[in-house]
């Protein structure tokens, strides 16, 4: 999960949305802060984690 600083506040973005929304992220000048691997985090765009863990 990637953390971005935006005009509306900090937002977590999953790996998939980061790739799909790269142009929008660049245009809106979102600043990448850091990456964290944590299944409890949810993407601010799609609402899902980076990946699902099979039980």
MODELLER restraints for C-alpha pairs under 7 A, 6 or more apart:
rsr = mdl.restraints
at = mdl.atoms
rsr.add(forms.Gaussian(group=physical.xy_distance, feature=features.Distance(at['CA:1:A'], at['CA:12:A']), mean=6.27, stdev=0.5))
rsr.add(forms.Gaussian(group=physical.xy_distance, feature=features.Distance(at['CA:1:A'], at['CA:13:A']), mean=5.70, stdev=0.5))
rsr.add(forms.Gaussian(group=physical.xy_distance, feature=features.Distance(at['CA:1:A'], at['CA:14:A']), mean=4.68, stdev=0.5))
rsr.add(forms.Gaussian(group=physical.xy_distance, feature=features.Distance(at['CA:1:A'], at['CA:15:A']), mean=6.11, stdev=0.5))
rsr.add(forms.Gaussian(group=physical.xy_distance, feature=features.Distance(at['CA:1:A'], at['CA:35:A']), mean=5.59, stdev=0.5))
rsr.add(forms.Gaussian(group=physical.xy_distance, feature=features.Distance(at['CA:1:A'], at['CA:36:A']), mean=5.39, stdev=0.5))
rsr.add(forms.Gaussian(group=physical.xy_distance, feature=features.Distance(at['CA:1:A'], at['CA:37:A']), mean=6.02, stdev=0.5))
rsr.add(forms.Gaussian(group=physical.xy_distance, feature=features.Distance(at['CA:1:A'], at['CA:50:A']), mean=6.02, stdev=0.5))
rsr.add(forms.Gaussian(group=physical.xy_distance, feature=features.Distance(at['CA:2:A'], at['CA:12:A']), mean=5.53, stdev=0.5))
rsr.add(forms.Gaussian(group=physical.xy_distance, feature=features.Distance(at['CA:2:A'], at['CA:13:A']), mean=5.15, stdev=0.5))
rsr.add(forms.Gaussian(group=physical.xy_distance, feature=features.Distance(at['CA:2:A'], at['CA:14:A']), mean=6.22, stdev=0.5))
rsr.add(forms.Gaussian(group=physical.xy_distance, feature=features.Distance(at['CA:2:A'], at['CA:34:A']), mean=6.00, stdev=0.5))
rsr.add(forms.Gaussian(group=physical.xy_distance, feature=features.Distance(at['CA:2:A'], at['CA:35:A']), mean=4.45, stdev=0.5))
rsr.add(forms.Gaussian(group=physical.xy_distance, feature=features.Distance(at['CA:2:A'], at['CA:36:A']), mean=6.50, stdev=0.5))
rsr.add(forms.Gaussian(group=physical.xy_distance, feature=features.Distance(at['CA:3:A'], at['CA:10:A']), mean=6.75, stdev=0.5))
rsr.add(forms.Gaussian(group=physical.xy_distance, feature=features.Distance(at['CA:3:A'], at['CA:11:A']), mean=5.67, stdev=0.5))
rsr.add(forms.Gaussian(group=physical.xy_distance, feature=features.Distance(at['CA:3:A'], at['CA:12:A']), mean=4.55, stdev=0.5))
rsr.add(forms.Gaussian(group=physical.xy_distance, feature=features.Distance(at['CA:3:A'], at['CA:13:A']), mean=6.34, stdev=0.5))
rsr.add(forms.Gaussian(group=physical.xy_distance, feature=features.Distance(at['CA:3:A'], at['CA:32:A']), mean=6.13, stdev=0.5))
rsr.add(forms.Gaussian(group=physical.xy_distance, feature=features.Distance(at['CA:3:A'], at['CA:33:A']), mean=5.53, stdev=0.5))
rsr.add(forms.Gaussian(group=physical.xy_distance, feature=features.Distance(at['CA:3:A'], at['CA:34:A']), mean=5.56, stdev=0.5))
rsr.add(forms.Gaussian(group=physical.xy_distance, feature=features.Distance(at['CA:3:A'], at['CA:35:A']), mean=6.14, stdev=0.5))
rsr.add(forms.Gaussian(group=physical.xy_distance, feature=features.Distance(at['CA:4:A'], at['CA:10:A']), mean=5.55, stdev=0.5))
rsr.add(forms.Gaussian(group=physical.xy_distance, feature=features.Distance(at['CA:4:A'], at['CA:11:A']), mean=5.28, stdev=0.5))
rsr.add(forms.Gaussian(group=physical.xy_distance, feature=features.Distance(at['CA:4:A'], at['CA:12:A']), mean=6.36, stdev=0.5))
rsr.add(forms.Gaussian(group=physical.xy_distance, feature=features.Distance(at['CA:4:A'], at['CA:30:A']), mean=5.91, stdev=0.5))
rsr.add(forms.Gaussian(group=physical.xy_distance, feature=features.Distance(at['CA:4:A'], at['CA:31:A']), mean=5.32, stdev=0.5))
rsr.add(forms.Gaussian(group=physical.xy_distance, feature=features.Distance(at['CA:4:A'], at['CA:32:A']), mean=4.49, stdev=0.5))
rsr.add(forms.Gaussian(group=physical.xy_distance, feature=features.Distance(at['CA:4:A'], at['CA:33:A']), mean=5.50, stdev=0.5))
rsr.add(forms.Gaussian(group=physical.xy_distance, feature=features.Distance(at['CA:5:A'], at['CA:11:A']), mean=6.48, stdev=0.5))
rsr.add(forms.Gaussian(group=physical.xy_distance, feature=features.Distance(at['CA:5:A'], at['CA:30:A']), mean=5.68, stdev=0.5))
rsr.add(forms.Gaussian(group=physical.xy_distance, feature=features.Distance(at['CA:5:A'], at['CA:31:A']), mean=5.05, stdev=0.5))
rsr.add(forms.Gaussian(group=physical.xy_distance, feature=features.Distance(at['CA:5:A'], at['CA:32:A']), mean=6.45, stdev=0.5))
rsr.add(forms.Gaussian(group=physical.xy_distance, feature=features.Distance(at['CA:5:A'], at['CA:33:A']), mean=6.72, stdev=0.5))
rsr.add(forms.Gaussian(group=physical.xy_distance, feature=features.Distance(at['CA:6:A'], at['CA:30:A']), mean=5.00, stdev=0.5))
rsr.add(forms.Gaussian(group=physical.xy_distance, feature=features.Distance(at['CA:6:A'], at['CA:31:A']), mean=6.73, stdev=0.5))
rsr.add(forms.Gaussian(group=physical.xy_distance, feature=features.Distance(at['CA:11:A'], at['CA:44:A']), mean=6.00, stdev=0.5))
rsr.add(forms.Gaussian(group=physical.xy_distance, feature=features.Distance(at['CA:12:A'], at['CA:42:A']), mean=6.87, stdev=0.5))
rsr.add(forms.Gaussian(group=physical.xy_distance, feature=features.Distance(at['CA:12:A'], at['CA:43:A']), mean=5.24, stdev=0.5))
rsr.add(forms.Gaussian(group=physical.xy_distance, feature=features.Distance(at['CA:12:A'], at['CA:44:A']), mean=5.62, stdev=0.5))
rsr.add(forms.Gaussian(group=physical.xy_distance, feature=features.Distance(at['CA:13:A'], at['CA:43:A']), mean=4.60, stdev=0.5))
rsr.add(forms.Gaussian(group=physical.xy_distance, feature=features.Distance(at['CA:13:A'], at['CA:44:A']), mean=5.88, stdev=0.5))
rsr.add(forms.Gaussian(group=physical.xy_distance, feature=features.Distance(at['CA:13:A'], at['CA:45:A']), mean=6.64, stdev=0.5))
rsr.add(forms.Gaussian(group=physical.xy_distance, feature=features.Distance(at['CA:14:A'], at['CA:43:A']), mean=5.20, stdev=0.5))
rsr.add(forms.Gaussian(group=physical.xy_distance, feature=features.Distance(at['CA:14:A'], at['CA:49:A']), mean=6.44, stdev=0.5))
rsr.add(forms.Gaussian(group=physical.xy_distance, feature=features.Distance(at['CA:14:A'], at['CA:50:A']), mean=5.02, stdev=0.5))
rsr.add(forms.Gaussian(group=physical.xy_distance, feature=features.Distance(at['CA:15:A'], at['CA:50:A']), mean=5.87, stdev=0.5))
rsr.add(forms.Gaussian(group=physical.xy_distance, feature=features.Distance(at['CA:39:A'], at['CA:49:A']), mean=5.87, stdev=0.5))
rsr.add(forms.Gaussian(group=physical.xy_distance, feature=features.Distance(at['CA:41:A'], at['CA:49:A']), mean=6.02, stdev=0.5))
rsr.add(forms.Gaussian(group=physical.xy_distance, feature=features.Distance(at['CA:42:A'], at['CA:48:A']), mean=5.09, stdev=0.5))
rsr.add(forms.Gaussian(group=physical.xy_distance, feature=features.Distance(at['CA:42:A'], at['CA:49:A']), mean=4.80, stdev=0.5))
rsr.add(forms.Gaussian(group=physical.xy_distance, feature=features.Distance(at['CA:43:A'], at['CA:49:A']), mean=6.15, stdev=0.5))
